[in-house]
Amino acid sequence: MGMDKMHKKPHQRRRVRMLALIWCAATAGIALLAPTATAAGFPERAIQIIVPYPPGGATDTLARTVGQKISESLNQPVVVENRPGASGNIGMQAAARAPADGYTILFSAVSDAGIYKALSPSQSVHLLRDFAPLAGVANGPHILVVPDALPIQNLKELIAYLKAAPGKYNFASIGIGTLSHLEGELLMLTAGVNIVHVPYKGGAQALIDLISGNSSLMFLSGPNAMPHVKSGKLRVLAVAGNQRLPSLPNVPTIEEAGVKGFEANNFFGFNVPKGTPAATISILTKAIEAAMAAPDVRQRLETLGLIPKYFSPEEFGRMAENDFRVLESIVKSAKIKIE
């Protein structure tokens, strides 16, 4: 009996040491996995996307289309809230005040934010300063259109037509300090033409006057223009961005048509308040990337006159910084001011 106990002691000691080692390894593993487990717990409730534009438009539809896929990927509701006003600044302020926890996302139009910053340097909220980029999802460049009554078939003819009578013709916009305004100013700067700016309070009356021939040209979104193009009332001359629209593959960009230095993109994407944890940003970014890989999403965005493309947080951030510089340069060169 005593001999049995003596033989068991070394074995028992080895077992105790083995259990101790396993316990230490398990404890260390739990410590290492703790941050991952925390990130994996997100999201645990509904996510809100703030869209700083009215419901029903192409921008709102874009945010909702991608938002639905984000919801499916994360298995949580995604609620879209429209906060229109002040060129997107009201919605941006609401998103900036939200906790930096990933549960509030801002859907941004980079051009509007850049123009607003250029015109109001002292604004209280700044897209580049107060937010971290999640992902870019689309470019929605405007198209340059003229009324059917104008004897113009392409951009080269339009430039010659305008140069023949400096100051005689005008371009319509949806308001001072809007992208459609800056595009007209950029055309003057890059093509060397002199045209008069006629701002409207919104697009409806501007379109009526353009179709009737009271305005000679206008930059506006594809969805707003295409019904009138198809009816023969307007003619498309060029795309303002750096690539052609999938819905208009035969229409060149303005630079392709011969006006060098003209590029007016209109990028859209998602941002979160600065300070949002990196692990949370990674989860949201992957969900957006998966959404943009879905064929039905790409098809839907193309029907809206957009160029769908996923941009990583780093790419989207660099594009936003570049657009802010370009837009500020146009505002300064054209001496645009909001009274």
C-alpha positions in Angstrom: 0.0 0.0 0.0 2.8 2.4 0.9 4.7 1.4 -2.3 1.6 2.2 -4.4 1.5 5.7 -2.9 5.2 6.2 -3.5 4.8 5.2 -7.2 1.8 7.6 -7.7 3.3 10.7 -6.3 5.5 11.6 -9.3 2.6 11.0 -11.7 0.3 13.2 -9.5 3.0 15.9 -9.5 3.2 15.9 -13.3 -0.5 16.1 -13.5 -0.7 19.1 -11.2 2.0 20.8 -13.3 0.2 20.0 -16.5 -3.1 21.4 -15.2 -1.3 24.5 -14.0 0.2 25.0 -17.5 -3.1 24.5 -19.2 -4.8 27.0 -16.8 -2.1 29.6 -17.5 -2.4 29.1 -21.3 -6.1 29.4 -21.1 -5.9 32.6 -19.0 -3.5 34.1 -21.5 -5.7 33.1 -24.4 -8.7 34.8 -22.8 -6.7 38.0 -22.3 -5.5 38.0 -25.9 -9.0 37.3 -27.3 -10.7 39.9 -25.1 -10.4 42.8 -27.6 -11.6 40.6 -30.5 -14.6 39.4 -28.5 -15.5 43.0 -27.8 -15.3 43.9 -31.5 -17.3 40.8 -32.4 -20.1 42.0 -30.1 -20.7 45.0 -32.4 -23.4 45.7 -33.4 -25.8 44.6 -30.7 -28.6 47.0 -31.7 -29.9 49.1 -34.6 -27.6 51.3 -36.6 -28.7 54.8 -37.7 -27.6 56.3 -41.0 -28.1 60.1 -41.2 -28.7 61.3 -44.7 -28.4 65.1 -44.9 -30.8 65.4 -47.8 -34.6 65.1 -48.3 -36.2 61.6 -48.8 -36.9 60.3 -52.3 -34.0 61.6 -54.3 -31.1 59.7 -55.9 -28.8 60.4 -52.9 -31.4 59.1 -50.4 -32.1 56.0 -52.6 -28.3 55.3 -52.7 -28.0 55.4 -48.9 -31.0 53.2 -48.4 -29.9 50.7 -51.0 -26.5 50.2 -49.5 -28.0 50.5 -46.0 -30.3 47.5 -46.6 -27.3 45.3 -47.5 -25.4 46.5 -44.5 -28.4 45.4 -42.3 -28.4 42.0 -43.9 -24.7 41.6 -43.5 -24.6 42.6 -39.8 -28.0 41.0 -38.9 -29.2 44.3 -37.3 -31.7 46.9 -38.4 -30.3 49.9 -40.2 -32.5 53.0 -39.9 -32.2 55.9 -42.3 -33.0 59.3 -40.9 -33.2 62.3 -43.3 -31.8 65.6 -41.9 -31.8 68.0 -44.8 -30.7 71.6 -44.9 -27.8 74.0 -45.3 -26.2 71.9 -48.1 -26.0 68.9 -45.8 -24.5 70.8 -42.9 -27.5 70.2 -40.6 -27.3 66.4 -40.9 -23.5 66.6 -40.6 -23.8 68.5 -37.3 -26.3 65.9 -35.9 -23.9 63.0 -36.8 -20.9 64.8 -35.3 -22.7 65.2 -31.9 -23.5 61.5 -31.8 -21.4 59.1 -29.6 -18.4 57.7 -31.5 -19.5 54.1 -31.1 -20.4 53.1 -34.6 -24.1 53.2 -34.1 -24.5 56.5 -36.0 -23.2 56.8 -39.5 -23.1 59.9 -41.7 -23.8 59.5 -45.4 -21.9 62.2 -47.1 -21.7 64.0 -50.5 -18.1 65.1 -50.5 -18.7 68.0 -53.0 -21.4 69.6 -50.9 -19.3 69.3 -47.7 -16.2 70.7 -49.6 -18.1 73.7 -51.1 -19.8 74.5 -47.8 -16.4 74.5 -46.1 -14.9 76.7 -48.8 -17.7 79.2 -48.5 -17.9 79.1 -44.7 -14.4 78.6 -43.3 -15.6 79.1 -39.7 -18.3 76.5 -39.8 -18.7 74.5 -36.6 -18.4 71.1 -38.2 -15.9 69.8 -40.8 -16.1 66.5 -42.7 -12.3 66.0 -42.7 -11.7 67.1 -39.2 -14.7 65.7 -37.3 -15.2 62.4 -39.0 -13.4 59.2 -40.0 -14.0 57.7 -43.4 -15.7 54.3 -43.6 -15.9 53.8 -47.4 -16.8 55.5 -50.6 -19.5 53.9 -52.6 -20.2 55.9 -55.8 -19.4 58.8 -58.0 -22.4 60.7 -59.4 -21.0 63.3 -61.8 -23.4 65.8 -63.3 -23.9 66.0 -67.0 -23.8 69.1 -69.2 -27.0 69.6 -71.2 -28.4 72.2 -73.5 -31.9 72.8 -74.8 -32.9 71.1 -78.0 -33.5 74.5 -79.6 -29.8 75.4 -79.3 -28.1 74.5 -82.6 -25.3 72.6 -80.7 -24.4 68.9 -81.1 -21.2 68.6 -79.1 -19.0 70.4 -76.6 -16.6 71.8 -79.2 -19.5 73.5 -81.0 -20.8 74.9 -77.7 -17.4 76.4 -76.8 -17.2 78.1 -80.2 -20.8 79.3 -79.9 -20.1 80.9 -76.5 -16.8 82.4 -77.6 -18.5 84.1 -80.6 -20.7 86.2 -78.2 -19.0 86.8 -74.8 -21.5 87.5 -72.1 -24.6 87.0 -74.3 -25.5 83.5 -73.1 -26.1 82.2 -69.6 -26.0 79.0 -67.5 -28.6 78.0 -65.0 -27.8 76.5 -61.6 -29.8 75.3 -58.6 -28.4 78.1 -56.4 -25.3 80.1 -55.5 -22.6 77.9 -54.1 -24.0 74.6 -55.4 -22.1 72.1 -57.4 -24.0 73.1 -60.6 -22.9 76.7 -60.0 -19.2 75.8 -59.5 -19.2 73.6 -62.6 -20.4 76.5 -64.7 -17.6 78.7 -63.2 -15.1 75.9 -63.8 -16.1 75.7 -67.5 -15.5 79.5 -67.8 -12.0 79.1 -66.2 -10.9 76.1 -68.2 -12.6 76.8 -71.6 -12.0 80.5 -71.6 -15.7 81.4 -72.2 -17.8 84.2 -70.7 -21.3 83.2 -69.7 -23.7 84.7 -67.1 -24.7 82.8 -64.1 -28.4 82.6 -63.4 -29.1 81.0 -60.0 -32.5 79.4 -59.1 -33.9 78.3 -55.8 -34.0 74.7 -56.7 -34.0 72.6 -59.9 -37.7 72.7 -61.0 -37.8 76.3 -62.3 -34.3 76.0 -63.6 -35.3 73.0 -65.7 -38.4 74.8 -67.0 -36.3 77.8 -68.2 -33.6 75.6 -69.6 -36.1 73.6 -71.7 -37.8 76.7 -72.9 -34.5 78.2 -74.0 -34.3 81.0 -71.5 -31.0 79.4 -70.3 -28.4 78.1 -72.7 -26.8 75.3 -70.6 -26.8 73.6 -67.3 -25.0 71.0 -65.2 -27.3 68.7 -63.4 -27.7 65.1 -62.2 -28.5 62.3 -64.7 -31.7 61.3 -63.0 -33.1 64.8 -63.2 -32.0 65.3 -66.8 -32.6 62.0 -68.5 -36.5 62.1 -68.7 -36.1 65.4 -70.7 -33.2 64.0 -72.8 -35.3 61.0 -73.7 -38.3 63.2 -74.6 -36.0 65.2 -76.9 -36.2 68.5 -75.0 -32.6 68.4 -73.8 -29.4 67.3 -75.4 -26.5 65.8 -73.4 -23.0 67.0 -74.4 -20.6 65.7 -71.8 -20.1 64.2 -68.4 -18.5 66.5 -65.7 -16.6 63.8 -63.8 -13.4 61.9 -64.6 -15.1 58.9 -66.2 -18.1 58.1 -68.4 -21.5 57.0 -66.9 -22.5 53.4 -67.4 -25.9 54.6 -68.4 -24.4 57.0 -71.1 -21.4 55.0 -72.4 -21.2 57.0 -75.7 -21.1 60.4 -73.9 -17.5 61.7 -73.3 -16.2 63.4 -70.3 -15.6 67.2 -70.7 -11.9 66.6 -70.6 -12.2 63.8 -73.3 -14.2 66.3 -75.4 -11.3 68.7 -75.4 -11.5 71.0 -72.3 -8.3 70.2 -70.4 -8.3 70.6 -66.6 -12.0 70.2 -66.2 -13.0 67.6 -63.6 -15.9 67.8 -61.2 -16.6 64.5 -59.5 -19.4 64.0 -57.0 -18.3 61.3 -54.6 -20.6 59.7 -52.0 -19.7 57.6 -49.0 -20.0 56.8 -45.3 -18.3 58.3 -42.3 -18.4 57.9 -38.6 -17.6 60.5 -35.8 -13.9 60.7 -35.2 -12.8 58.5 -32.2 -14.9 55.5 -33.3 -12.9 52.4 -32.3 -10.8 50.9 -35.2 -12.3 47.4 -34.7 -15.8 48.9 -35.1 -14.8 50.8 -38.2 -13.3 47.6 -39.7 -16.6 45.7 -39.1 -18.7 48.5 -40.8 -16.2 48.8 -43.7 -16.4 45.1 -44.4 -20.2 45.2 -44.4 -20.1 48.1 -46.9 -17.6 46.4 -49.1 -19.8 43.3 -49.2 -22.8 45.4 -50.1 -21.0 47.0 -53.0 -20.0 43.5 -54.3 -23.7 42.6 -54.7 -24.8 42.7 -58.4 -28.3 44.0 -57.6 -26.8 46.9 -55.7 -24.5 47.9 -58.6 -27.3 47.6 -61.1 -29.6 49.7 -58.9 -27.0 52.5 -58.6 -26.3 52.5 -62.3 -30.0 53.1 -63.0 -29.7 56.1 -60.7 -27.1 57.6 -63.0 -24.2 56.7 -60.6 -20.9 55.0 -61.1 -20.8 52.4 -58.3 -17.4 51.6 -56.8 -16.1 50.6 -53.4 -13.3 52.8 -52.0 -11.5 51.8 -48.9 -11.4 54.2 -45.9 -7.9 55.3 -47.0 -8.9 55.9 -50.6 -12.1 57.7 -49.7 -10.2 59.9 -47.3 -7.6 60.9 -49.9 -10.3 61.6 -52.5 -12.2 63.8 -50.0 -9.0 65.8 -49.2 -8.3 66.3 -52.9 -11.9 67.4 -53.7 -11.8 69.9 -50.8 -8.7 71.4 -52.3 -10.1 71.6 -55.8 -13.4 73.1 -54.7 -11.7 75.7 -52.6 -9.6 76.7 -55.5 -12.7 77.1 -57.8 -14.5 79.2 -55.1 -11.4 81.5 -54.7 -10.7 81.8 -58.5 -14.4 82.6 -59.3 -14.6 84.8 -56.2 -17.9 83.2 -55.1 -19.5 84.5 -51.9 -22.7 83.8 -50.1 -24.2 87.0 -48.9 
